[in-house]
């Protein structure tokens, strides 16, 4: 092999390693799973510490608020599985636990031994079905 071929080979290896390292570090921090409460709570140990978008419904009368700190503690359920959640910050207007009206939410955060810890600005409450257009019967 010539000196030129060795240079090209070494350069190629260095570039491949650099791009692989960059791709790995970017995906490692940015990976986020979208899961329903019942999927996560069947084996919570598998999901602890991982970034999640957790989908479920607010359990009626479960929201506890500390107005001085804006700390919210509440429960989220789906298909009979329930997880305790904690969030500090401002919540959307549609974030409610009114009996008979299941508020649908998606929470961004991490599952811990104490429950689901929601990231800042990690509460997304979906509009209840009462806002959907009604169908005309005719």
Backbone as JSON Lines, residues from 0, in Angstrom:
{"i":0,"aa":"X","n":[0.84,-1.18,0.0],"ca":[0.0,0.0,0.0],"c":[0.88,1.24,0.0]}
{"i":1,"aa":"X","n":[0.36,2.22,-0.65],"ca":[1.12,3.46,-0.69],"c":[0.77,4.35,0.5]}
{"i":2,"aa":"X","n":[1.6,5.35,0.68],"ca":[1.41,6.31,1.77],"c":[0.06,7.05,1.61]}
{"i":3,"aa":"X","n":[-0.32,7.29,0.37],"ca":[-1.58,7.98,0.07],"c":[-2.78,7.15,0.51]}
{"i":4,"aa":"X","n":[-2.77,5.85,0.26],"ca":[-3.88,4.96,0.65],"c":[-4.03,4.88,2.17]}
{"i":5,"aa":"X","n":[-2.91,4.89,2.87],"ca":[-2.95,4.85,4.34],"c":[-3.6,6.12,4.87]}
{"i":6,"aa":"X","n":[-3.27,7.29,4.31],"ca":[-3.87,8.55,4.73],"c":[-5.39,8.55,4.5]}
{"i":7,"aa":"X","n":[-5.8,8.07,3.36],"ca":[-7.23,8.02,3.03],"c":[-7.95,7.06,3.99]}
{"i":8,"aa":"X","n":[-7.35,5.93,4.27],"ca":[-7.95,4.97,5.2],"c":[-8.09,5.52,6.61]}
{"i":9,"aa":"X","n":[-7.04,6.15,7.12],"ca":[-7.07,6.73,8.47],"c":[-8.1,7.86,8.54]}
{"i":10,"aa":"X","n":[-8.14,8.71,7.52],"ca":[-9.12,9.81,7.47],"c":[-10.54,9.27,7.47]}
{"i":11,"aa":"X","n":[-10.79,8.23,6.7],"ca":[-12.12,7.62,6.64],"c":[-12.52,7.06,8.0]}
{"i":12,"aa":"X","n":[-11.62,6.35,8.67],"ca":[-11.91,5.78,9.98],"c":[-12.21,6.88,11.0]}
{"i":13,"aa":"X","n":[-11.41,7.95,10.99],"ca":[-11.61,9.06,11.92],"c":[-12.97,9.72,11.67]}
{"i":14,"aa":"X","n":[-13.33,9.96,10.43],"ca":[-14.62,10.59,10.1],"c":[-15.79,9.7,10.51]}
{"i":15,"aa":"X","n":[-15.71,8.41,10.24],"ca":[-16.78,7.49,10.62],"c":[-16.95,7.45,12.13]}
{"i":16,"aa":"X","n":[-15.86,7.39,12.86],"ca":[-15.93,7.39,14.33],"c":[-16.5,8.7,14.86]}
{"i":17,"aa":"X","n":[-16.1,9.83,14.29],"ca":[-16.6,11.13,14.73],"c":[-18.1,11.25,14.5]}
{"i":18,"aa":"X","n":[-18.56,10.89,13.31],"ca":[-20.0,10.97,13.02],"c":[-20.8,9.98,13.86]}
{"i":19,"aa":"X","n":[-20.26,8.8,14.09],"ca":[-20.95,7.81,14.93],"c":[-21.08,8.32,16.36]}
{"i":20,"aa":"X","n":[-20.01,8.89,16.89],"ca":[-20.06,9.44,18.25],"c":[-21.04,10.58,18.36]}
{"i":21,"aa":"X","n":[-21.08,11.45,17.37],"ca":[-22.03,12.57,17.36],"c":[-23.47,12.06,17.29]}
{"i":22,"aa":"X","n":[-23.73,11.12,16.44],"ca":[-25.07,10.55,16.31],"c":[-25.5,9.86,17.61]}
{"i":23,"aa":"X","n":[-24.61,9.09,18.21],"ca":[-24.93,8.39,19.46],"c":[-25.25,9.37,20.58]}
{"i":24,"aa":"X","n":[-24.43,10.41,20.74],"ca":[-24.66,11.36,21.83],"c":[-25.94,12.17,21.62]}
{"i":25,"aa":"X","n":[-26.29,12.46,20.39],"ca":[-27.52,13.2,20.1],"c":[-28.75,12.34,20.37]}
{"i":26,"aa":"X","n":[-28.76,11.12,19.91],"ca":[-29.91,10.24,20.09],"c":[-30.08,9.79,21.53]}
{"i":27,"aa":"X","n":[-28.98,9.62,22.24],"ca":[-29.04,9.17,23.63],"c":[-29.82,10.15,24.49]}
{"i":28,"aa":"X","n":[-29.57,11.45,24.34],"ca":[-30.25,12.46,25.14],"c":[-31.63,12.8,24.61]}
{"i":29,"aa":"X","n":[-31.86,12.63,23.33],"ca":[-33.12,13.06,22.73],"c":[-34.19,11.99,22.62]}
{"i":30,"aa":"X","n":[-33.88,10.76,22.96],"ca":[-34.85,9.68,22.83],"c":[-35.94,9.83,23.88]}
{"i":31,"aa":"X","n":[-37.18,9.76,23.42],"ca":[-38.31,9.91,24.33],"c":[-39.38,8.93,23.87]}
{"i":32,"aa":"X","n":[-39.87,8.11,24.78],"ca":[-40.88,7.12,24.46],"c":[-42.27,7.69,24.69]}
{"i":33,"aa":"X","n":[-43.23,7.37,23.83],"ca":[-44.63,7.75,24.01],"c":[-45.36,6.49,24.45]}
{"i":34,"aa":"X","n":[-45.84,6.48,25.71],"ca":[-46.47,5.3,26.27],"c":[-47.75,5.67,27.01]}
{"i":35,"aa":"X","n":[-48.67,4.72,27.11],"ca":[-49.87,4.87,27.92],"c":[-49.56,4.38,29.34]}
{"i":36,"aa":"X","n":[-50.32,4.9,30.3],"ca":[-50.08,4.55,31.71],"c":[-50.08,3.04,31.91]}
{"i":37,"aa":"X","n":[-51.05,2.33,31.34],"ca":[-51.12,0.88,31.55],"c":[-49.92,0.15,30.95]}
{"i":38,"aa":"X","n":[-49.35,0.66,29.86],"ca":[-48.17,0.03,29.28],"c":[-46.96,0.15,30.21]}
{"i":39,"aa":"X","n":[-46.83,1.31,30.83],"ca":[-45.68,1.56,31.7],"c":[-45.85,0.84,33.04]}
{"i":40,"aa":"X","n":[-47.05,0.84,33.59],"ca":[-47.25,0.32,34.94],"c":[-47.3,-1.21,35.0]}
{"i":41,"aa":"X","n":[-47.33,-1.9,33.86],"ca":[-47.24,-3.36,33.89],"c":[-45.84,-3.81,34.32]}
{"i":42,"aa":"X","n":[-44.83,-3.01,33.97],"ca":[-43.45,-3.29,34.42],"c":[-42.73,-1.95,34.63]}
{"i":43,"aa":"X","n":[-43.07,-1.24,35.71],"ca":[-42.51,0.09,35.93],"c":[-40.98,0.1,36.06]}
{"i":44,"aa":"X","n":[-40.39,-0.96,36.57],"ca":[-38.93,-0.99,36.72],"c":[-38.22,-0.87,35.37]}
{"i":45,"aa":"X","n":[-38.86,-1.31,34.29],"ca":[-38.26,-1.2,32.96],"c":[-38.23,0.23,32.45]}
{"i":46,"aa":"X","n":[-39.07,1.09,32.99],"ca":[-39.22,2.46,32.48],"c":[-38.64,3.52,33.4]}
{"i":47,"aa":"X","n":[-38.2,3.14,34.59],"ca":[-37.69,4.13,35.54],"c":[-36.45,4.83,34.99]}
{"i":48,"aa":"X","n":[-36.48,6.16,35.1],"ca":[-35.35,6.97,34.67],"c":[-35.32,7.31,33.19]}
{"i":49,"aa":"X","n":[-36.15,6.67,32.38],"ca":[-36.18,6.95,30.95],"c":[-37.12,8.12,30.67]}
{"i":50,"aa":"X","n":[-36.77,8.91,29.64],"ca":[-37.63,10.02,29.25],"c":[-38.89,9.45,28.6]}
{"i":51,"aa":"X","n":[-40.04,9.9,29.1],"ca":[-41.32,9.4,28.6],"c":[-42.27,10.54,28.3]}
{"i":52,"aa":"X","n":[-43.15,10.29,27.34],"ca":[-44.38,11.06,27.19],"c":[-45.45,10.07,27.63]}
{"i":53,"aa":"X","n":[-46.08,10.36,28.75],"ca":[-47.04,9.44,29.36],"c":[-48.46,9.91,29.09]}
{"i":54,"aa":"X","n":[-49.26,9.06,28.46],"ca":[-50.63,9.41,28.09],"c":[-51.62,8.73,29.03]}
{"i":55,"aa":"X","n":[-52.61,9.49,29.49],"ca":[-53.64,8.93,30.34],"c":[-54.73,9.94,30.64]}
{"i":56,"aa":"X","n":[-55.51,9.65,31.68],"ca":[-56.63,10.49,32.07],"c":[-56.5,10.83,33.55]}
{"i":57,"aa":"X","n":[-56.82,12.07,33.92],"ca":[-56.75,12.51,35.31],"c":[-57.81,11.77,36.11]}
{"i":58,"aa":"X","n":[-57.43,11.19,37.24],"ca":[-58.38,10.52,38.13],"c":[-59.22,11.6,38.82]}
{"i":59,"aa":"X","n":[-60.54,11.4,38.83],"ca":[-61.47,12.37,39.4],"c":[-61.11,12.69,40.85]}
{"i":60,"aa":"X","n":[-61.14,13.96,41.17],"ca":[-60.88,14.49,42.52],"c":[-59.49,14.12,43.06]}
{"i":61,"aa":"X","n":[-58.5,13.97,42.18],"ca":[-57.16,13.58,42.65],"c":[-56.17,14.73,42.66]}
{"i":62,"aa":"X","n":[-56.53,15.88,42.1],"ca":[-55.56,16.99,42.01],"c":[-55.46,17.72,43.34]}
{"i":63,"aa":"X","n":[-54.24,17.78,43.87],"ca":[-53.94,18.55,45.07],"c":[-52.96,19.65,44.66]}
{"i":64,"aa":"X","n":[-53.26,20.92,45.04],"ca":[-52.44,22.04,44.62],"c":[-51.96,22.82,45.83]}
{"i":65,"aa":"X","n":[-50.68,23.19,45.81],"ca":[-50.13,24.12,46.79],"c":[-49.99,25.45,46.05]}
{"i":66,"aa":"X","n":[-50.94,26.39,46.25],"ca":[-50.94,27.64,45.47],"c":[-49.68,28.48,45.65]}
{"i":67,"aa":"X","n":[-49.01,28.39,46.79],"ca":[-47.83,29.22,47.0],"c":[-46.62,28.74,46.21]}
{"i":68,"aa":"X","n":[-46.56,27.44,45.91],"ca":[-45.41,26.91,45.16],"c":[-45.8,26.43,43.76]}
{"i":69,"aa":"X","n":[-47.09,26.43,43.45],"ca":[-47.61,25.88,42.19],"c":[-47.24,24.41,42.02]}
{"i":70,"aa":"X","n":[-47.18,23.69,43.13],"ca":[-46.9,22.25,43.07],"c":[-48.23,21.51,42.94]}
{"i":71,"aa":"X","n":[-48.3,20.66,41.94],"ca":[-49.49,19.84,41.69],"c":[-49.13,18.38,41.94]}
{"i":72,"aa":"X","n":[-49.97,17.72,42.69],"ca":[-49.88,16.26,42.86],"c":[-51.22,15.7,42.41]}
{"i":73,"aa":"X","n":[-51.17,14.69,41.57],"ca":[-52.4,14.15,41.0],"c":[-52.15,12.72,40.55]}
{"i":74,"aa":"X","n":[-53.22,12.07,40.14],"ca":[-53.13,10.69,39.68],"c":[-53.61,10.62,38.24]}
{"i":75,"aa":"X","n":[-52.94,9.76,37.46],"ca":[-53.29,9.56,36.06],"c":[-53.54,8.09,35.85]}
{"i":76,"aa":"X","n":[-54.6,7.76,35.09],"ca":[-54.95,6.36,34.88],"c":[-55.26,6.07,33.42]}
{"i":77,"aa":"X","n":[-55.16,4.8,33.1],"ca":[-55.59,4.31,31.79],"c":[-55.79,2.8,31.91]}
{"i":78,"aa":"X","n":[-56.96,2.35,31.51],"ca":[-57.31,0.91,31.54],"c":[-57.06,0.27,32.9]}
{"i":79,"aa":"X","n":[-57.39,0.98,33.98],"ca":[-57.28,0.43,35.32],"c":[-55.93,0.6,35.99]}
{"i":80,"aa":"X","n":[-54.91,1.0,35.25],"ca":[-53.59,1.25,35.84],"c":[-53.48,2.72,36.22]}
{"i":81,"aa":"X","n":[-52.9,2.97,37.39],"ca":[-52.8,4.34,37.92],"c":[-51.36,4.64,38.32]}
{"i":82,"aa":"X","n":[-50.94,5.88,38.1],"ca":[-49.64,6.35,38.54],"c":[-49.81,7.72,39.21]}
{"i":83,"aa":"X","n":[-49.07,7.93,40.3],"ca":[-49.05,9.23,40.95],"c":[-48.1,10.13,40.17]}
{"i":84,"aa":"X","n":[-48.47,11.41,40.05],"ca":[-47.64,12.35,39.31],"c":[-47.43,13.61,40.12]}
{"i":85,"aa":"X","n":[-46.31,14.29,39.83],"ca":[-45.96,15.53,40.52],"c":[-45.45,16.51,39.48]}
{"i":86,"aa":"X","n":[-45.94,17.76,39.59],"ca":[-45.56,18.81,38.64],"c":[-45.49,20.14,39.37]}
{"i":87,"aa":"X","n":[-44.51,20.96,39.02],"ca":[-44.42,22.31,39.56],"c":[-44.45,23.27,38.38]}
{"i":88,"aa":"X","n":[-45.47,24.15,38.38],"ca":[-45.6,25.12,37.3],"c":[-47.05,25.45,37.04]}
{"i":89,"aa":"X","n":[-47.27,26.13,35.93],"ca":[-48.61,26.53,35.52],"c":[-49.17,25.44,34.62]}
{"i":90,"aa":"X","n":[-50.43,25.08,34.86],"ca":[-51.08,24.04,34.06],"c":[-52.06,24.67,33.07]}
{"i":91,"aa":"X","n":[-52.38,23.97,31.99],"ca":[-53.36,24.48,31.03],"c":[-54.76,24.57,31.66]}
{"i":92,"aa":"X","n":[-55.62,25.4,31.08],"ca":[-56.99,25.56,31.58],"c":[-57.79,24.26,31.54]}
{"i":93,"aa":"X","n":[-57.48,23.39,30.61],"ca":[-58.22,22.14,30.46],"c":[-57.75,21.04,31.4]}
{"i":94,"aa":"X","n":[-56.78,21.35,32.26],"ca":[-56.26,20.39,33.24],"c":[-57.2,20.39,34.44]}
{"i":95,"aa":"X","n":[-58.14,19.44,34.47],"ca":[-59.16,19.39,35.52],"c":[-59.41,17.95,35.93]}
{"i":96,"aa":"X","n":[-60.01,17.79,37.12],"ca":[-60.37,16.45,37.59],"c":[-61.85,16.4,37.98]}
{"i":97,"aa":"X","n":[-62.68,16.99,37.15],"ca":[-64.12,17.02,37.4],"c":[-64.72,15.63,37.2]}
{"i":98,"aa":"X","n":[-65.49,15.14,38.19],"ca":[-66.12,13.83,38.03],"c":[-67.03,13.81,36.8]}
{"i":99,"aa":"X","n":[-66.97,12.72,36.06],"ca":[-67.79,12.57,34.86],"c":[-67.13,13.13,33.6]}
{"i":100,"aa":"X","n":[-66.08,13.92,33.75],"ca":[-65.36,14.48,32.61],"c":[-63.9,14.08,32.73]}
{"i":101,"aa":"X","n":[-63.51,13.03,32.05],"ca":[-62.13,12.58,32.13],"c":[-61.24,13.51,31.31]}
{"i":102,"aa":"X","n":[-60.37,14.25,31.97],"ca":[-59.43,15.12,31.27],"c":[-58.26,14.27,30.77]}
{"i":103,"aa":"X","n":[-58.04,14.32,29.48],"ca":[-56.97,13.55,28.85],"c":[-55.69,14.37,28.89]}
{"i":104,"aa":"X","n":[-54.57,13.75,29.29],"ca":[-53.3,14.46,29.39],"c":[-52.16,13.64,28.8]}
{"i":105,"aa":"X","n":[-51.14,14.37,28.38],"ca":[-49.86,13.78,28.02],"c":[-48.83,14.51,28.86]}
{"i":106,"aa":"X","n":[-48.06,13.74,29.62],"ca":[-47.06,14.3,30.53],"c":[-45.66,13.96,30.04]}
{"i":107,"aa":"X","n":[-44.77,14.94,30.02],"ca":[-43.37,14.69,29.67],"c":[-42.56,14.66,30.95]}
{"i":108,"aa":"X","n":[-41.77,13.61,31.14],"ca":[-40.94,13.52,32.33],"c":[-40.32,12.16,32.48]}
{"i":109,"aa":"X","n":[-40.11,11.77,33.77],"ca":[-39.46,10.5,34.08],"c":[-40.19,9.79,35.2]}
{"i":110,"aa":"X","n":[-40.23,8.48,35.12],"ca":[-40.82,7.65,36.17],"c":[-39.75,7.37,37.23]}
{"i":111,"aa":"X","n":[-40.13,7.55,38.51],"ca":[-39.23,7.27,39.62],"c":[-39.95,6.34,40.59]}
{"i":112,"aa":"X","n":[-39.29,6.0,41.69],"ca":[-39.93,5.17,42.72],"c":[-41.11,5.87,43.35]}
{"i":113,"aa":"X","n":[-41.1,7.22,43.39],"ca":[-42.18,7.98,44.0],"c":[-43.31,8.3,43.04]}
{"i":114,"aa":"X","n":[-43.19,7.95,41.77],"ca":[-44.22,8.24,40.78],"c":[-43.62,8.92,39.57]}
{"i":115,"aa":"X","n":[-44.46,9.62,38.83],"ca":[-44.01,10.27,37.61],"c":[-43.7,11.73,37.89]}
{"i":116,"aa":"X","n":[-42.45,12.14,37.63],"ca":[-42.02,13.52,37.83],"c":[-42.08,14.23,36.48]}
{"i":117,"aa":"X","n":[-42.97,15.22,36.39],"ca":[-43.21,15.92,35.13],"c":[-42.18,17.05,34.97]}
{"i":118,"aa":"X","n":[-41.64,17.16,33.76],"ca":[-40.69,18.22,33.44],"c":[-41.37,19.59,33.45]}
{"i":119,"aa":"X","n":[-40.6,20.68,33.59],"ca":[-41.18,22.02,33.44],"c":[-41.85,22.14,32.08]}
{"i":120,"aa":"X","n":[-43.03,22.72,32.06],"ca":[-43.84,22.84,30.84],"c":[-44.15,21.48,30.21]}
{"i":121,"aa":"X","n":[-44.24,20.44,31.03],"ca":[-44.45,19.1,30.52],"c":[-45.87,18.59,30.62]}
{"i":122,"aa":"X","n":[-46.84,19.47,30.89],"ca":[-48.24,19.04,30.97],"c":[-48.97,19.53,29.73]}
{"i":123,"aa":"X","n":[-49.51,18.58,28.96],"ca":[-50.33,18.92,27.8],"c":[-51.7,18.29,28.01]}
{"i":124,"aa":"X","n":[-52.7,19.12,28.27],"ca":[-54.05,18.62,28.48],"c":[-54.82,18.75,27.18]}
{"i":125,"aa":"X","n":[-55.43,17.65,26.77],"ca":[-56.2,17.67,25.54],"c":[-57.6,18.2,25.83]}
{"i":126,"aa":"X","n":[-58.2,18.8,24.82],"ca":[-59.54,19.33,24.99],"c":[-60.53,18.2,25.2]}
{"i":127,"aa":"X","n":[-61.47,18.35,26.16],"ca":[-62.47,17.31,26.38],"c":[-63.39,17.17,25.17]}
{"i":128,"aa":"X","n":[-64.04,16.03,25.1],"ca":[-64.89,15.73,23.94],"c":[-66.07,16.68,23.82]}
{"i":129,"aa":"X","n":[-66.42,17.42,24.89],"ca":[-67.57,18.32,24.8],"c":[-67.29,19.47,23.84]}
{"i":130,"aa":"X","n":[-66.01,19.69,23.49],"ca":[-65.68,20.76,22.55],"c":[-65.7,20.28,21.11]}
{"i":131,"aa":"X","n":[-65.85,18.99,20.9],"ca":[-65.88,18.47,19.53],"c":[-67.22,18.8,18.91]}
{"i":132,"aa":"X","n":[-67.23,18.95,17.59],"ca":[-68.46,19.26,16.88],"c":[-69.46,18.14,17.06]}
{"i":133,"aa":"X","n":[-70.69,18.52,17.35],"ca":[-71.72,17.49,17.53],"c":[-72.26,17.06,16.17]}
{"i":134,"aa":"X","n":[-72.64,15.8,16.08],"ca":[-73.17,15.25,14.84],"c":[-74.67,15.48,14.81]}
{"i":135,"aa":"X","n":[-75.16,15.89,13.65],"ca":[-76.6,16.11,13.51],"c":[-77.27,14.79,13.16]}
{"i":136,"aa":"X","n":[-78.38,14.52,13.82],"ca":[-79.15,13.33,13.53],"c":[-80.29,13.76,12.63]}
{"i":137,"aa":"X","n":[-80.42,13.12,11.51],"ca":[-81.45,13.63,10.63],"c":[-81.99,12.65,9.77]}
